[in-house]
């Protein structure tokens, strides 16, 4: 078992690749489902990482665009030169947030998906 704290770059890579639980499990035996308590990064750090790694932001966005579910999920899409992040409820977008940059939209989606908003 590795010792906490988890290095920031490992946190960032796990957040955008969807492997956060596996990462935390390397540091904490039987981690709580509230994974954010094991993390030290914030929105600004995540946005900075995505701006420096636009390919990671684009890959995350492309993967999320393939999600077909429309109930009780966070969705993201591009519309009128903006990136949209919204909570979906029976096909209806709720809590719609609009972003000019892909990095900001991906950061929002990641943070909300992991309960870190």
N, CA, C and O atoms as CSV, one atom per row, in Angstrom:
chain,resi,resn,atom,element,x,y,z
A,1,UNK,N,N,0.837,-1.178,0.000
A,1,UNK,CA,C,0.000,0.000,0.000
A,1,UNK,C,C,0.888,1.250,0.000
A,1,UNK,O,O,1.817,1.363,0.800
A,2,UNK,N,N,0.592,2.172,-0.897
A,2,UNK,CA,C,1.352,3.424,-0.979
A,2,UNK,C,C,0.874,4.383,0.111
A,2,UNK,O,O,-0.224,4.231,0.647
A,3,UNK,N,N,1.702,5.360,0.428
A,3,UNK,CA,C,1.365,6.338,1.470
A,3,UNK,C,C,0.714,7.585,0.875
A,3,UNK,O,O,1.113,8.067,-0.185
A,4,UNK,N,N,-0.292,8.095,1.574
A,4,UNK,CA,C,-0.917,9.363,1.201
A,4,UNK,C,C,0.051,10.494,1.500
A,4,UNK,O,O,0.900,10.318,2.373
A,5,UNK,N,N,-0.013,11.623,0.848
A,5,UNK,CA,C,-1.027,12.019,-0.129
A,5,UNK,C,C,-0.724,11.470,-1.527
A,5,UNK,O,O,0.417,11.143,-1.853
A,6,UNK,N,N,-1.769,11.379,-2.331
A,6,UNK,CA,C,-1.638,10.924,-3.709
A,6,UNK,C,C,-1.046,12.078,-4.528
A,6,UNK,O,O,-1.555,13.197,-4.455
A,7,UNK,N,N,0.009,11.835,-5.298
A,7,UNK,CA,C,0.584,12.903,-6.119
A,7,UNK,C,C,-0.464,13.516,-7.059
A,7,UNK,O,O,-1.311,12.812,-7.609
A,8,UNK,N,N,-0.390,14.828,-7.228
A,8,UNK,CA,C,-1.379,15.539,-8.047
A,8,UNK,C,C,-1.495,14.975,-9.453
A,8,UNK,O,O,-2.606,14.803,-9.954
A,9,UNK,N,N,-0.378,14.686,-10.100
A,9,UNK,CA,C,-0.443,14.210,-11.480
A,9,UNK,C,C,-1.180,12.879,-11.559
A,9,UNK,O,O,-1.896,12.625,-12.527
A,10,UNK,N,N,-1.014,12.038,-10.565
A,10,UNK,CA,C,-1.754,10.765,-10.539
A,10,UNK,C,C,-3.253,11.024,-10.357
A,10,UNK,O,O,-4.083,10.363,-10.981
A,11,UNK,N,N,-3.589,11.988,-9.501
A,11,UNK,CA,C,-5.000,12.338,-9.306
A,11,UNK,C,C,-5.613,12.835,-10.613
A,11,UNK,O,O,-6.700,12.407,-11.001
A,12,UNK,N,N,-4.908,13.736,-11.284
A,12,UNK,CA,C,-5.412,14.335,-12.525
A,12,UNK,C,C,-5.606,13.282,-13.606
A,12,UNK,O,O,-6.641,13.254,-14.272
A,13,UNK,N,N,-4.619,12.421,-13.781
A,13,UNK,CA,C,-4.728,11.375,-14.795
A,13,UNK,C,C,-5.881,10.429,-14.492
A,13,UNK,O,O,-6.610,10.028,-15.400
A,14,UNK,N,N,-6.051,10.071,-13.226
A,14,UNK,CA,C,-7.139,9.156,-12.852
A,14,UNK,C,C,-8.510,9.808,-13.029
A,14,UNK,O,O,-9.459,9.148,-13.450
A,15,UNK,N,N,-8.617,11.085,-12.714
A,15,UNK,CA,C,-9.905,11.778,-12.876
A,15,UNK,C,C,-10.358,11.786,-14.329
A,15,UNK,O,O,-11.523,11.507,-14.615
A,16,UNK,N,N,-9.458,12.099,-15.245
A,16,UNK,CA,C,-9.877,12.203,-16.647
A,16,UNK,C,C,-9.914,10.853,-17.358
A,16,UNK,O,O,-10.466,10.753,-18.454
A,17,UNK,N,N,-9.345,9.825,-16.762
A,17,UNK,CA,C,-9.390,8.501,-17.394
A,17,UNK,C,C,-10.464,7.609,-16.783
A,17,UNK,O,O,-10.720,6.512,-17.281
A,18,UNK,N,N,-11.094,8.075,-15.705
A,18,UNK,CA,C,-12.138,7.275,-15.071
A,18,UNK,C,C,-11.611,6.170,-14.176
A,18,UNK,O,O,-12.316,5.199,-13.904
A,19,UNK,N,N,-10.384,6.308,-13.720
A,19,UNK,CA,C,-9.783,5.255,-12.896
A,19,UNK,C,C,-9.492,5.727,-11.467
A,19,UNK,O,O,-8.558,5.243,-10.828
A,20,UNK,N,N,-10.284,6.661,-10.977
A,20,UNK,CA,C,-10.015,7.234,-9.662
A,20,UNK,C,C,-10.135,6.206,-8.538
A,20,UNK,O,O,-9.295,6.181,-7.638
A,21,UNK,N,N,-11.154,5.368,-8.575
A,21,UNK,CA,C,-11.316,4.382,-7.499
A,21,UNK,C,C,-10.108,3.445,-7.438
A,21,UNK,O,O,-9.611,3.131,-6.356
A,22,UNK,N,N,-9.641,3.002,-8.605
A,22,UNK,CA,C,-8.479,2.117,-8.626
A,22,UNK,C,C,-7.254,2.819,-8.038
A,22,UNK,O,O,-6.491,2.222,-7.279
A,23,UNK,N,N,-7.073,4.104,-8.401
A,23,UNK,CA,C,-5.936,4.856,-7.868
A,23,UNK,C,C,-6.018,4.969,-6.351
A,23,UNK,O,O,-5.047,4.677,-5.654
A,24,UNK,N,N,-7.149,5.384,-5.844
A,24,UNK,CA,C,-7.304,5.548,-4.392
A,24,UNK,C,C,-7.095,4.215,-3.681
A,24,UNK,O,O,-6.546,4.178,-2.579
A,25,UNK,N,N,-7.527,3.129,-4.300
A,25,UNK,CA,C,-7.346,1.798,-3.707
A,25,UNK,C,C,-5.882,1.421,-3.551
A,25,UNK,O,O,-5.545,0.575,-2.723
A,26,UNK,N,N,-5.001,2.045,-4.345
A,26,UNK,CA,C,-3.563,1.812,-4.186
A,26,UNK,C,C,-3.022,2.479,-2.921
A,26,UNK,O,O,-1.953,2.113,-2.432
A,27,UNK,N,N,-3.754,3.449,-2.399
A,27,UNK,CA,C,-3.306,4.235,-1.243
A,27,UNK,C,C,-4.110,3.971,0.025
A,27,UNK,O,O,-3.611,4.166,1.133
A,28,UNK,N,N,-5.349,3.530,-0.137
A,28,UNK,CA,C,-6.253,3.362,1.006
A,28,UNK,C,C,-6.948,2.013,0.891
A,28,UNK,O,O,-7.542,1.697,-0.140
A,29,UNK,N,N,-6.871,1.222,1.953
A,29,UNK,CA,C,-7.579,-0.057,1.953
A,29,UNK,C,C,-9.066,0.197,2.189
A,29,UNK,O,O,-9.437,0.919,3.114
A,30,UNK,N,N,-9.900,-0.386,1.366
A,30,UNK,CA,C,-11.359,-0.202,1.436
A,30,UNK,C,C,-11.741,1.278,1.515
A,30,UNK,O,O,-12.315,1.717,2.511
A,31,UNK,N,N,-11.422,2.051,0.465
A,31,UNK,CA,C,-11.713,3.492,0.513
A,31,UNK,C,C,-13.206,3.790,0.586
A,31,UNK,O,O,-14.034,3.046,0.062
A,32,UNK,N,N,-13.520,4.880,1.241
A,32,UNK,CA,C,-14.890,5.372,1.308
A,32,UNK,C,C,-15.362,5.723,-0.096
A,32,UNK,O,O,-14.549,6.148,-0.917
A,33,UNK,N,N,-16.660,5.558,-0.404
A,33,UNK,CA,C,-17.165,5.975,-1.714
A,33,UNK,C,C,-16.991,7.480,-1.959
A,33,UNK,O,O,-16.981,7.919,-3.109
A,34,UNK,N,N,-16.858,8.253,-0.911
A,34,UNK,CA,C,-16.628,9.702,-1.039
A,34,UNK,C,C,-15.149,9.932,-1.321
A,34,UNK,O,O,-14.393,10.335,-0.438
A,35,UNK,N,N,-14.747,9.672,-2.562
A,35,UNK,CA,C,-13.328,9.693,-2.928
A,35,UNK,C,C,-12.685,11.064,-2.825
A,35,UNK,O,O,-11.464,11.166,-2.698
A,36,UNK,N,N,-13.487,12.120,-2.878
A,36,UNK,CA,C,-12.890,13.459,-2.873
A,36,UNK,C,C,-12.091,13.744,-1.611
A,36,UNK,O,O,-11.205,14.599,-1.622
A,37,UNK,N,N,-12.388,13.044,-0.525
A,37,UNK,CA,C,-11.638,13.307,0.705
A,37,UNK,C,C,-10.184,12.850,0.617
A,37,UNK,O,O,-9.367,13.215,1.463
A,38,UNK,N,N,-9.855,12.055,-0.402
A,38,UNK,CA,C,-8.485,11.595,-0.594
A,38,UNK,C,C,-7.709,12.454,-1.586
A,38,UNK,O,O,-6.528,12.207,-1.828
A,39,UNK,N,N,-8.363,13.461,-2.162
A,39,UNK,CA,C,-7.757,14.259,-3.219
A,39,UNK,C,C,-7.349,15.641,-2.722
A,39,UNK,O,O,-7.927,16.181,-1.779
A,40,UNK,N,N,-6.346,16.189,-3.379
A,40,UNK,CA,C,-5.862,17.519,-3.003
A,40,UNK,C,C,-6.009,18.527,-4.135
A,40,UNK,O,O,-5.714,19.707,-3.946
A,41,UNK,N,N,-6.455,18.091,-5.300
A,41,UNK,CA,C,-6.572,19.019,-6.426
A,41,UNK,C,C,-7.890,19.789,-6.337
A,41,UNK,O,O,-8.811,19.390,-5.624
A,42,UNK,N,N,-7.960,20.902,-7.077
A,42,UNK,CA,C,-9.187,21.694,-7.131
A,42,UNK,C,C,-9.500,22.014,-8.592
A,42,UNK,O,O,-8.782,21.592,-9.498
A,43,UNK,N,N,-10.565,22.756,-8.805
A,43,UNK,CA,C,-11.015,23.095,-10.158
A,43,UNK,C,C,-9.908,23.781,-10.972
A,43,UNK,O,O,-9.676,23.426,-12.128
A,44,UNK,N,N,-9.236,24.753,-10.375
A,44,UNK,CA,C,-8.214,25.504,-11.096
A,44,UNK,C,C,-7.059,24.607,-11.544
A,44,UNK,O,O,-6.564,24.740,-12.664
A,45,UNK,N,N,-6.638,23.709,-10.683
A,45,UNK,CA,C,-5.566,22.783,-11.027
A,45,UNK,C,C,-6.005,21.866,-12.164
A,45,UNK,O,O,-5.238,21.609,-13.091
A,46,UNK,N,N,-7.235,21.378,-12.091
A,46,UNK,CA,C,-7.761,20.497,-13.137
A,46,UNK,C,C,-7.873,21.233,-14.470
A,46,UNK,O,O,-7.491,20.692,-15.508
A,47,UNK,N,N,-8.386,22.446,-14.452
A,47,UNK,CA,C,-8.481,23.234,-15.695
A,47,UNK,C,C,-7.088,23.477,-16.274
A,47,UNK,O,O,-6.888,23.343,-17.482
A,48,UNK,N,N,-6.133,23.831,-15.432
A,48,UNK,CA,C,-4.762,24.040,-15.897
A,48,UNK,C,C,-4.191,22.788,-16.553
A,48,UNK,O,O,-3.540,22.870,-17.594
A,49,UNK,N,N,-4.432,21.639,-15.950
A,49,UNK,CA,C,-3.973,20.365,-16.519
A,49,UNK,C,C,-4.603,20.137,-17.889
A,49,UNK,O,O,-3.918,19.738,-18.831
A,50,UNK,N,N,-5.906,20.389,-18.003
A,50,UNK,CA,C,-6.606,20.163,-19.269
A,50,UNK,C,C,-6.173,21.161,-20.344
A,50,UNK,O,O,-6.112,20.813,-21.524
A,51,UNK,N,N,-5.874,22.397,-19.945
A,51,UNK,CA,C,-5.371,23.377,-20.912
A,51,UNK,C,C,-3.996,22.983,-21.439
A,51,UNK,O,O,-3.692,23.206,-22.611
A,52,UNK,N,N,-3.167,22.400,-20.581
A,52,UNK,CA,C,-1.833,21.953,-20.993
A,52,UNK,C,C,-1.884,20.631,-21.761
A,52,UNK,O,O,-0.940,20.281,-22.470
A,53,UNK,N,N,-2.989,19.904,-21.616
A,53,UNK,CA,C,-3.153,18.595,-22.253
A,53,UNK,C,C,-4.478,18.550,-23.007
A,53,UNK,O,O,-5.368,17.782,-22.644
A,54,UNK,N,N,-4.619,19.371,-24.059
A,54,UNK,CA,C,-5.898,19.443,-24.757
A,54,UNK,C,C,-6.340,18.114,-25.369
A,54,UNK,O,O,-7.533,17.885,-25.565
A,55,UNK,N,N,-5.380,17.243,-25.668
A,55,UNK,CA,C,-5.741,15.928,-26.189
A,55,UNK,C,C,-6.505,15.114,-25.148
A,55,UNK,O,O,-7.404,14.349,-25.499
A,56,UNK,N,N,-6.156,15.270,-23.878
A,56,UNK,CA,C,-6.865,14.557,-22.794
A,56,UNK,C,C,-8.285,15.103,-22.650
A,56,UNK,O,O,-9.231,14.342,-22.443
A,57,UNK,N,N,-8.427,16.432,-22.760
A,57,UNK,CA,C,-9.763,17.044,-22.690
A,57,UNK,C,C,-10.616,16.572,-23.859
A,57,UNK,O,O,-11.784,16.228,-23.678
A,58,UNK,N,N,-10.040,16.553,-25.050
A,58,UNK,CA,C,-10.775,16.122,-26.245
A,58,UNK,C,C,-11.174,14.652,-26.149
A,58,UNK,O,O,-12.302,14.299,-26.492
A,59,UNK,N,N,-10.280,13.800,-25.694
A,59,UNK,CA,C,-10.581,12.371,-25.547
A,59,UNK,C,C,-11.708,12.160,-24.540
A,59,UNK,O,O,-12.602,11.343,-24.764
A,60,UNK,N,N,-11.663,12.899,-23.431
A,60,UNK,CA,C,-12.725,12.787,-22.422
A,60,UNK,C,C,-14.057,13.223,-23.021
A,60,UNK,O,O,-15.076,12.556,-22.840
A,61,UNK,N,N,-14.044,14.344,-23.734
A,61,UNK,CA,C,-15.256,14.864,-24.353
A,61,UNK,C,C,-15.818,13.874,-25.369
A,61,UNK,O,O,-17.022,13.619,-25.381
A,62,UNK,N,N,-14.968,13.317,-26.211
A,62,UNK,CA,C,-15.424,12.355,-27.215
A,62,UNK,C,C,-16.062,11.131,-26.554
A,62,UNK,O,O,-17.081,10.627,-27.026
A,63,UNK,N,N,-15.469,10.665,-25.481
A,63,UNK,CA,C,-16.028,9.504,-24.764
A,63,UNK,C,C,-17.396,9.852,-24.180
A,63,UNK,O,O,-18.327,9.051,-24.259
A,64,UNK,N,N,-17.518,11.031,-23.602
A,64,UNK,CA,C,-18.792,11.423,-22.984
A,64,UNK,C,C,-19.882,11.660,-24.028
A,64,UNK,O,O,-21.061,11.436,-23.754
A,65,UNK,N,N,-19.497,12.110,-25.216
A,65,UNK,CA,C,-20.484,12.313,-26.276
A,65,UNK,C,C,-21.130,11.000,-26.705
A,65,UNK,O,O,-22.238,11.004,-27.242
A,66,UNK,N,N,-20.458,9.888,-26.480
A,66,UNK,CA,C,-20.987,8.579,-26.866
A,66,UNK,C,C,-22.022,8.049,-25.870
A,66,UNK,O,O,-22.727,7.087,-26.175
A,67,UNK,N,N,-22.123,8.655,-24.691
A,67,UNK,CA,C,-23.078,8.206,-23.685
A,67,UNK,C,C,-24.490,8.473,-24.194
A,67,UNK,O,O,-24.840,9.606,-24.522
A,68,UNK,N,N,-25.287,7.429,-24.254
A,68,UNK,CA,C,-26.654,7.540,-24.784
A,68,UNK,C,C,-27.706,7.677,-23.687
A,68,UNK,O,O,-28.848,8.037,-23.970
A,69,UNK,N,N,-27.340,7.397,-22.457
A,69,UNK,CA,C,-28.297,7.483,-21.350
A,69,UNK,C,C,-28.826,8.912,-21.218
A,69,UNK,O,O,-28.093,9.872,-21.454
A,70,UNK,N,N,-30.086,9.048,-20.845
A,70,UNK,CA,C,-30.693,10.375,-20.704
A,70,UNK,C,C,-31.401,10.549,-19.365
A,70,UNK,O,O,-32.154,11.506,-19.188
A,71,UNK,N,N,-31.175,9.645,-18.427
A,71,UNK,CA,C,-31.805,9.780,-17.115
A,71,UNK,C,C,-30.767,9.603,-16.009
A,71,UNK,O,O,-30.016,8.628,-15.977
A,72,UNK,N,N,-30.754,10.578,-15.109
A,72,UNK,CA,C,-29.917,10.528,-13.919
A,72,UNK,C,C,-28.427,10.399,-14.266
A,72,UNK,O,O,-27.698,9.621,-13.652
A,73,UNK,N,N,-27.996,11.177,-15.261
A,73,UNK,CA,C,-26.590,11.214,-15.648
A,73,UNK,C,C,-26.179,12.656,-15.916
A,73,UNK,O,O,-27.016,13.518,-16.183
A,74,UNK,N,N,-24.888,12.899,-15.839
A,74,UNK,CA,C,-24.326,14.170,-16.276
A,74,UNK,C,C,-23.958,14.004,-17.742
A,74,UNK,O,O,-23.277,13.044,-18.106
A,75,UNK,N,N,-24.396,14.918,-18.578
A,75,UNK,CA,C,-24.083,14.854,-20.011
A,75,UNK,C,C,-23.317,16.106,-20.402
A,75,UNK,O,O,-23.396,17.137,-19.734
A,76,UNK,N,N,-22.579,15.998,-21.491
A,76,UNK,CA,C,-21.919,17.165,-22.058
A,76,UNK,C,C,-21.994,17.070,-23.573
A,76,UNK,O,O,-21.923,15.985,-24.151
A,77,UNK,N,N,-22.139,18.236,-24.203
A,77,UNK,CA,C,-22.211,18.309,-25.649
A,77,UNK,C,C,-21.819,19.704,-26.105
A,77,UNK,O,O,-21.695,20.631,-25.304
A,78,UNK,N,N,-21.628,19.830,-27.411
A,78,UNK,CA,C,-21.270,21.122,-27.995
A,78,UNK,C,C,-22.483,21.665,-28.735
A,78,UNK,O,O,-23.178,20.935,-29.442
A,79,UNK,N,N,-22.724,22.972,-28.555
A,79,UNK,CA,C,-23.886,23.609,-29.180
A,79,UNK,C,C,-23.599,25.097,-29.350
A,79,UNK,O,O,-23.245,25.779,-28.388
A,80,UNK,N,N,-23.753,25.604,-30.588
A,80,UNK,CA,C,-23.563,27.039,-30.853
A,80,UNK,C,C,-22.250,27.583,-30.308
A,80,UNK,O,O,-22.231,28.610,-29.629
A,81,UNK,N,N,-21.158,26.897,-30.605
A,81,UNK,CA,C,-19.817,27.308,-30.195
A,81,UNK,C,C,-19.622,27.370,-28.685
A,81,UNK,O,O,-18.749,28.087,-28.196
A,82,UNK,N,N,-20.434,26.621,-27.949
A,82,UNK,CA,C,-20.290,26.504,-26.502
A,82,UNK,C,C,-20.306,25.030,-26.135
A,82,UNK,O,O,-20.821,24.196,-26.879
A,83,UNK,N,N,-19.744,24.727,-24.996
A,83,UNK,CA,C,-19.805,23.386,-24.444
A,83,UNK,C,C,-20.816,23.420,-23.307
A,83,UNK,O,O,-20.779,24.301,-22.447
A,84,UNK,N,N,-21.712,22.454,-23.319
A,84,UNK,CA,C,-22.799,22.396,-22.351
A,84,UNK,C,C,-22.571,21.209,-21.430
A,84,UNK,O,O,-22.214,20.121,-21.883
A,85,UNK,N,N,-22.778,21.422,-20.134
A,85,UNK,CA,C,-22.771,20.354,-19.143
A,85,UNK,C,C,-24.095,20.475,-18.403
A,85,UNK,O,O,-24.456,21.554,-17.933
A,86,UNK,N,N,-24.825,19.351,-18.300
A,86,UNK,CA,C,-26.135,19.392,-17.650
A,86,UNK,C,C,-26.432,18.060,-16.974
A,86,UNK,O,O,-25.947,17.008,-17.392
A,87,UNK,N,N,-27.229,18.130,-15.936
A,87,UNK,CA,C,-27.764,16.931,-15.300
A,87,UNK,C,C,-29.014,16.554,-16.067
A,87,UNK,O,O,-29.876,17.398,-16.312
A,88,UNK,N,N,-29.117,15.297,-16.445
A,88,UNK,CA,C,-30.265,14.845,-17.224
A,88,UNK,C,C,-31.264,14.130,-16.318
A,88,UNK,O,O,-30.898,13.313,-15.473
A,89,UNK,N,N,-32.532,14.464,-16.524
A,89,UNK,CA,C,-33.624,13.854,-15.758
A,89,UNK,C,C,-34.725,13.492,-16.743
A,89,UNK,O,O,-35.434,14.367,-17.241
A,90,UNK,N,N,-34.866,12.204,-17.022
A,90,UNK,CA,C,-35.873,11.718,-17.974
A,90,UNK,C,C,-35.797,12.461,-19.303
A,90,UNK,O,O,-36.821,12.833,-19.874
A,91,UNK,N,N,-34.577,12.675,-19.789
A,91,UNK,CA,C,-34.376,13.321,-21.071
A,91,UNK,C,C,-34.371,14.839,-21.049
A,91,UNK,O,O,-34.130,15.470,-22.078
A,92,UNK,N,N,-34.629,15.428,-19.905
A,92,UNK,CA,C,-34.642,16.889,-19.779
A,92,UNK,C,C,-33.365,17.369,-19.103
A,92,UNK,O,O,-32.949,16.836,-18.074
A,93,UNK,N,N,-32.754,18.384,-19.700
A,93,UNK,CA,C,-31.531,18.955,-19.138
A,93,UNK,C,C,-31.871,19.854,-17.957
A,93,UNK,O,O,-32.712,20.747,-18.066
A,94,UNK,N,N,-31.222,19.614,-16.845
A,94,UNK,CA,C,-31.391,20.422,-15.631
A,94,UNK,C,C,-30.015,20.976,-15.239
A,94,UNK,O,O,-28.985,20.405,-15.596
A,95,UNK,N,N,-30.010,22.062,-14.523
A,95,UNK,CA,C,-28.752,22.669,-14.064
A,95,UNK,C,C,-27.771,22.817,-15.219
A,95,UNK,O,O,-26.631,22.361,-15.135
A,96,UNK,N,N,-28.208,23.446,-16.280
A,96,UNK,CA,C,-27.397,23.635,-17.486
A,96,UNK,C,C,-26.301,24.658,-17.217
A,96,UNK,O,O,-26.567,25.765,-16.749
A,97,UNK,N,N,-25.056,24.269,-17.523
A,97,UNK,CA,C,-23.909,25.162,-17.412
A,97,UNK,C,C,-23.255,25.253,-18.779
A,97,UNK,O,O,-23.050,24.238,-19.445
A,98,UNK,N,N,-22.924,26.478,-19.202
A,98,UNK,CA,C,-22.331,26.727,-20.520
A,98,UNK,C,C,-20.897,27.227,-20.354
A,98,UNK,O,O,-20.597,28.022,-19.463
A,99,UNK,N,N,-20.022,26.744,-21.232
A,99,UNK,CA,C,-18.610,27.093,-21.165
A,99,UNK,C,C,-18.087,27.411,-22.558
A,99,UNK,O,O,-18.489,26.785,-23.539
A,100,UNK,N,N,-17.196,28.380,-22.639
A,100,UNK,CA,C,-16.540,28.722,-23.903
A,100,UNK,C,C,-15.370,27.775,-24.186
A,100,UNK,O,O,-15.043,27.521,-25.345
A,101,UNK,N,N,-14.746,27.259,-23.137
A,101,UNK,CA,C,-13.578,26.396,-23.345
A,101,UNK,C,C,-13.912,24.942,-23.004
A,101,UNK,O,O,-14.657,24.649,-22.069
A,102,UNK,N,N,-13.329,24.049,-23.802
A,102,UNK,CA,C,-13.505,22.620,-23.561
A,102,UNK,C,C,-12.901,22.229,-22.218
A,102,UNK,O,O,-13.470,21.401,-21.506
A,103,UNK,N,N,-11.769,22.804,-21.863
A,103,UNK,CA,C,-11.118,22.467,-20.590
A,103,UNK,C,C,-12.033,22.761,-19.410
A,103,UNK,O,O,-12.129,21.954,-18.486
A,104,UNK,N,N,-12.703,23.903,-19.432
A,104,UNK,CA,C,-13.618,24.253,-18.336
A,104,UNK,C,C,-14.819,23.315,-18.291
A,104,UNK,O,O,-15.259,22.919,-17.212
A,105,UNK,N,N,-15.346,22.959,-19.453
A,105,UNK,CA,C,-16.498,22.057,-19.506
A,105,UNK,C,C,-16.132,20.661,-19.003
A,105,UNK,O,O,-16.876,20.054,-18.232
A,106,UNK,N,N,-14.988,20.165,-19.444
A,106,UNK,CA,C,-14.554,18.841,-18.989
A,106,UNK,C,C,-14.304,18.859,-17.482
A,106,UNK,O,O,-14.693,17.927,-16.779
A,107,UNK,N,N,-13.662,19.906,-16.986
A,107,UNK,CA,C,-13.423,20.009,-15.541
A,107,UNK,C,C,-14.743,19.980,-14.782
A,107,UNK,O,O,-14.864,19.275,-13.780
A,108,UNK,N,N,-15.721,20.729,-15.241
A,108,UNK,CA,C,-17.039,20.743,-14.591
A,108,UNK,C,C,-17.645,19.340,-14.583
A,108,UNK,O,O,-18.123,18.872,-13.550
A,109,UNK,N,N,-17.624,18.681,-15.724
A,109,UNK,CA,C,-18.209,17.345,-15.827
A,109,UNK,C,C,-17.510,16.364,-14.891
A,109,UNK,O,O,-18.164,15.599,-14.181
A,110,UNK,N,N,-16.191,16.389,-14.894
A,110,UNK,CA,C,-15.416,15.496,-14.029
A,110,UNK,C,C,-15.748,15.755,-12.562
A,110,UNK,O,O,-16.035,14.822,-11.813
A,111,UNK,N,N,-15.710,17.017,-12.156
A,111,UNK,CA,C,-15.932,17.349,-10.745
A,111,UNK,C,C,-17.345,16.987,-10.288
A,111,UNK,O,O,-17.529,16.455,-9.193
A,112,UNK,N,N,-18.317,17.269,-11.106
A,112,UNK,CA,C,-19.698,16.911,-10.733
A,112,UNK,C,C,-19.864,15.397,-10.701
A,112,UNK,O,O,-20.523,14.863,-9.808
A,113,UNK,N,N,-19.276,14.710,-11.658
A,113,UNK,CA,C,-19.395,13.253,-11.718
A,113,UNK,C,C,-18.813,12.575,-10.483
A,113,UNK,O,O,-19.293,11.521,-10.064
A,114,UNK,N,N,-17.776,13.181,-9.901
A,114,UNK,CA,C,-17.155,12.626,-8.697
A,114,UNK,C,C,-17.624,13.320,-7.418
A,114,UNK,O,O,-17.030,13.120,-6.359
A,115,UNK,N,N,-18.671,14.126,-7.498
A,115,UNK,CA,C,-19.204,14.781,-6.315
A,115,UNK,C,C,-18.272,15.816,-5.725
A,115,UNK,O,O,-18.269,16.036,-4.513
A,116,UNK,N,N,-17.472,16.461,-6.579
A,116,UNK,CA,C,-16.477,17.429,-6.101
A,116,UNK,C,C,-16.839,18.865,-6.448
A,116,UNK,O,O,-15.960,19.726,-6.421
A,117,UNK,N,N,-18.051,19.150,-6.763
A,117,UNK,CA,C,-18.475,20.496,-7.162
A,117,UNK,C,C,-18.543,21.436,-5.991
A,117,UNK,O,O,-18.883,22.607,-6.158
